[in-house]
Amino acid sequence: MGDYKFRAFISYSHADEQWGAWLQRSLERFRAPKAFAARLQQAGKPLRLAPVFRDREDLPVAGNLNDAIQSALADSEYQIVLCSPNAAKSRWVNEEIKLFHRLHGPGRCFAIIVAGEPGSADAECFPPALRFKLDASGAPTAESGEPLAADAREQGDGKRVALLKTAAGMLGVGLDDLVRRDARARARRLQAIAAGTSAIAASMTFAALFAINQRNEARTARGEAENLIEFMLSDLSDRLEPVGSLSILEEVGGEVLDYYDNQELKSLDAEALSRRARGLMKLGQVDQRRGDLDAALKAYEAAFASTEEQLRRKPDDANRIFDHAQSIFYLGEAARILGDHEGMVAKNSEYLRYAERLVAIDAKNPKWRLELAYATSNIGAVNFETGNIAESVDFFERSVAARKSLFDDAPQDRKLALAYAYALSWLGYAELSVGNFARAIEVLQDQLAVYELIAPNGVKSDFQVLEALVTAQRRIAGAQAALGLIDAASVTISAAREYSAILIERDPSKVNALVNASAIARFSSFIAEAKGEGVAKFEQADRAVDLARRAAIGGGAGVKATLCLALAWRSEISGFLPSATDEELRKLTTELGEAGDSSNIDAYLGGALAQARLAEKRGDQKEMRSIASSALGHLDNYQGQLPIGATLTVAWLYFLADDAAKAAAFAGRLSALGFRHPKLSDLQTALGNAQL
């Protein structure tokens, strides 16, 4: 800290007193992780961020900054400005920023958004001294300042990440390292308190079991028991999940199911049936989160029996129809997770019929209209996942129309806006998969437009939409490349790569963000190859593999598929030369083939094609044809429509399997769709050369 008395000076409006107290307390309690100790000490920096100056008194209405404030600003190594509409209007916050700049120069002032929106006419959060660059005297210039700020709001970074961003800047360490080590330290603390939480949970479990055993008591006692059960399966489970202690509920879950199984449904009144259904659905959700899918299915089936009895008593009651639809939905979800495609189709079709009944009863009720939109989207997803991609488009169109109508009625409703964007996402993906590239671009751009409405001042800090936005950009780039619009695809994927980096920085361990980033890097490598950018091609390909491997720590077939595609592409741009990753690629391809999951068919076929090309490079034509033929044999188990990307891979596999006629037929089918992908041109050239 050198000659400074304070590590930081907090500038804030006294209307934001609670935020100021939080920040001071958090900074003064913060300790740099031990891993940074030697590095910081060598640089002459302390390991702590204390003391921190926070003025607790209101400043005078007129006059200058008092001597104590000026002295504290001079004696502070850094300044932290809590940005809000209150701060933006505060003369004194602005004066403190200007004086600190005059005393210490640029680069030592950090901003944290706690309320408002940057650039908003009504809710601007940055004081003028942050919105414009300051000269040496601290006076604002005409040049925009565009301050970089952590966002402590719930819809932004959140308090913890905002604190870590500020701490990283003050300590002079990398944010990624600090976030990762902080997460490990917090995990250790959570594990330490898990025993205490477990003791609390155990006592609650005992109380719940005791209450359950009073099943012959009066109705009041039964109600209290079931209210306790609801608490166990909702509030308590939510508290236990972050510390990995959901297994504590395993015993009580079995007792809850036994308790409900011993009830005679026909003897229960409407209130008891409703409690029973809610409790069982929550039990199923807890079991599903614990990974016990068989137990979840039993709970959902028992909930179904309860809502079915409710509906039997009043078959035209809309609320009971709605409740029964929910239990049907959960059964369909369980079937999907368990790989029961027949059950998934049946239950989602039934769910759709009940949603249609609700709208028939009251076509103006927004809750029923939204339920129908959900149901049509679900049945579209079922068709898509089972390979009926063309059929799914109609359902997605219906869902989009229903959600757009609701959104048009209430354009300020964020929930409806997100629901509308979600439907557009599915429709765009389906259109892309069947080869309607121009239509896919149009739909996905509509999705992006919705996000711009939700976050008019920029989506970079709106993490609720950012991940979906990045996926939409990646798909638009894919459609543009399919049409041969390589330059347009390059611009789009660059934007996706920028936003994806924000997501990775915020949470370096989130599997979905890593998977998306890997796919974006792989596509960026493809674009670099198409534009003749050799260095970028290999850099992005290596990044795709690295990101997929990081995601693989979380496991899952989808992650394996991402890694398989990344390795296959890396092999292709290397000219299919032997490398250390060949065995890894072979193993992943085999695993995906044996799993037989149709949703990962493109990854399996891509891995098989890369192996066949490796055999070709080795001069082993027999092995090449064997691998290609074996991969094509897997299509016998795939009854659905192949996505466009997989169709191109199949065409190549037929070519390597020595069936040029089928390869040409698939290539012709793609050409008829307007497919102008460079890899299709390569295949057409190979087919032409084979005829010579």
Secondary structure, DSSP 4 states (H G I P E B T S, - for coil): -TT-SEEEEEE--GGGHHHHHHHHHHHHH-B--GGGHHHHHHTT--SB---EEE--SPPPSSS---HHHHHHHHTEEEEEEEESHHHHH-HHHHHHHHHHHHHH-SS-EEEEE-SS-TT-TTT--S-HHHHEEE-TTS-EEEEE----EEE-STTTT-HHHHHHHHHHHHHT--HHHHHHHHHHHHHHHHHHHHHHHHHHHHHHHHHHHHHHTTTTS-HHHHHHHHHHHHHIIIIIHHHHGGGT-GGGGHHHHHHHHHHHHTS-GGGS-HHHHHHHHHHHHHHHHHHHHHT-HHHHHHHHHHHHHHHHHHHHHSTT-HHHHHHHHHHHHHHHHHHHHTT-HHHHHHHHHHHHHHHHHHHHH-TT-HHHHHHHHHHHHHHHHHHHHTT-HHHHHHHHHHHHHHHHHHHHH-TT-HHHHHHHHHHHHHHHHHHHHHT-HHHHHHHHHHHHHHHHHH-TT-STT-HHHHHHHHHHHHHHHHHHHHTT-HHHHHHHHHHHHHHHHHHHHH-TT-HHHHHHHHHHHHHHHHHHHHTT-HHHHHHHHHHHHHHHHHHHTT--HHHHHHHHHHHHHHHHHTTS---TTHHHHHHHHHHHHHHT-GGGHHHHHHHHHHHHHHHHHTT-HHHHHHHHHHHHHGGGG--SPPPHHHHHHHHHHHHHTT-HHHHHHHHHHHHHTT---HHHHHHHHHHHHHH-
